[in-house]
Amino acid sequence: QRNSREENAQIKQGVTPERFKENPNVGRQKDRQARWTKKNNQSRYGYQNHITADVRHKMVRNYAVTPAHVHDSISSMAIDYWPISR
């Protein structure tokens, strides 16, 4: 089932729509953090994974997962601010 335009606007503002509160099963089937983006004339929905790697030792140094609409330049800053817990 699809969200109404009003529900989509509420989700983008970070508010849970009333229908999701009234019927918890509807809310469980929705991913409210994933977003649409367009890259190379292809629409994509979901998330992006970003990693920094140590080329010399072939090890992943850090990573971040962001919604698909976040620009790559912002996500590189996210990697620096949210280090992997060790």
C-alpha positions in Angstrom: 0.0 0.0 0.0 1.1 3.5 -0.7 1.4 6.5 1.5 -0.7 9.5 0.9 1.0 12.8 0.0 0.2 14.1 3.5 1.8 11.0 5.0 4.9 11.5 2.8 5.2 15.1 3.9 5.0 14.1 7.6 7.6 11.3 7.1 10.0 13.8 5.5 9.5 16.1 8.5 10.3 13.2 10.9 6.7 12.9 12.2 5.0 9.5 12.4 1.6 9.6 10.6 -1.5 8.9 12.6 -2.4 5.8 10.5 0.9 4.3 11.6 0.1 4.9 15.2 -3.4 3.6 14.9 -2.3 0.4 13.2 1.2 -0.7 14.3 1.3 -3.3 11.5 1.3 -0.6 8.9 4.3 1.2 10.5 6.3 -2.0 10.7 6.1 -2.5 7.0 7.4 1.0 6.2 11.1 2.1 6.1 10.7 5.7 7.2 14.5 6.5 7.0 15.2 5.4 3.4 14.9 8.0 0.7 14.7 8.4 -3.1 17.5 9.8 -5.2 18.4 10.1 -8.8 21.9 9.3 -10.1 22.9 9.0 -13.8 19.2 9.3 -14.7 18.3 6.2 -12.6 16.0 6.5 -9.6 17.1 4.6 -6.5 15.5 4.0 -3.2 17.2 3.1 0.1 20.6 3.7 1.6 24.3 4.3 0.6 27.2 2.5 2.2 30.4 4.6 2.5 33.8 3.2 3.6 37.3 4.4 4.1 40.0 1.8 3.5 43.7 1.5 4.2 45.0 0.5 0.8 48.4 -0.6 2.1 47.0 -3.0 4.7 43.8 -3.8 2.7 41.6 -3.0 5.8 38.4 -1.1 6.2 39.2 1.9 8.5 35.7 3.3 8.9 32.2 3.2 7.5 28.9 5.0 7.5 25.4 4.2 6.2 23.3 7.2 5.0 19.9 7.5 3.3 20.3 7.5 -0.5 19.6 11.2 -0.9 22.6 12.4 1.2 25.3 13.8 -1.0 28.6 11.9 -1.0 30.5 15.0 0.2 28.4 15.0 3.4 28.7 11.3 3.9 32.5 11.6 3.9 32.2 14.0 6.9 29.8 11.5 8.6 32.5 8.8 8.4 34.9 11.2 10.3 32.4 12.0 13.0 31.0 8.5 13.7 34.0 6.2 14.1 33.6 2.4 14.4 33.3 1.3 18.0 36.2 -0.9 18.9 
